[in-house]
């Protein structure tokens, strides 16, 4: 192999290798928009899907490539004859050269090349749509992880507030116990409550650490333990476009925009092209061949320069692509059923996401309407009355536990609300707020 050809091969090899993206840099604090941007650039599953798209692009390029012509050549030598009518005959040298189009013309005329290109183009479109659908699904997973982390942050704040409240109450009760105003039982109950609040605070911190680690994994952090805070908050607000939507209108959006539905249609069209290609392969490849031959002995031409043109083709006597056609028909049938299943999945996703949004909205509004305020008022009043001796310790502890439970439920409802919002976006495949 010559140095020029070797350099061309090396250049082609190096050009085909895509650079590996670097480590994701997570800003501190991290907003949801920043998390989405980092995820789309560094998400590990998306990078894998991009490699699959690059492979489909290579298949599309090779499907449109025309076969190289085949050149052959050789040297002829006829052995000398011992005796002839005119005496001895010397050995005769000659040469021959031939050229074949490798069935190029027949493939173009029969449409085999165009069918290969069509099938590869549909496969490339399906790969790109599958990558878009993966981003759709994993963006929802990222947002859920972000809201879970925000919920954990609010739970930490609540746990710290409750812990401080119990510390103050324990200090007050210790003074009362030392004066003989309360019993050891009441002091022990407050100590137990304070220790439980400390346990809850530790669990809340642990939940946030785990949620942050999950979020960092989705962002593509691989070589370090990311430490960052979150800049968002789980504030409730109504979304007019969603409030005015119906399952029917959302389903219409989903049918027009869901990439998985479009990918299923592209796969079905690809299978149709493959079936057409398999049927077209029943036409045998016909190669056009041309050759030139010349033979001489000393100064006497034995065989004058001869040009020969011919055709070569396999005879489809024993096999006519029956297996490939049967496989293509089965794949096309499966692709059609997969497309029908994708449509049914779209209907299910829209219905479930819409119901989850309506339910989450009602829960949060009920919480913010009276439930949160009443729970806080009951806790504050019982604490104040207990400090003044007008309420029992059990009443105060019960109000405190109710306040904690309702706030934890409220944080969970907020996370569920925003998750439902983005579930609707994922179900329809389009931004809605």
Secondary structure, 3 states (H helix, E strand, C coil): CCHHHHHHHHHHHHHCCCCCCCCCCCCCCECHHHHHHHHHHHCHHHHHHHHHHHHHHHHHHHHCCCCCCEEEEEEEEECCECCCCCCCECCEEEEEEEEECCCHHHHHHHCHHHHHHHHHHHHHHHHHHHHHHHHHHHHHHHHHHHHHHHHHHHHHHHHHHHHHHHHHHHHHHHHHHHHCCCCHHHHHHHHHHHHHHHHHHHHHHHHHHHHHHHHHHHCCCCCCCCCCCECCCCCCCCCHHHHCCCHHHHHHHHHHHCHHHHHHHHHHHHHHHHHHHHHHCCCCCEEEEEEEEEEEECCEEEEEEEEEEEEEECCCCCCCCHHHHHHHHHHHHHHHHHHHHHHHHHHHHHHHHHHHHHHHHHHHHHHHHHHHHHHHHHHHHHHHHHHCCCCCHHHHHHHHHHHHHHHHHHHHHHHHHHHHHHHHHHHHCCCCC
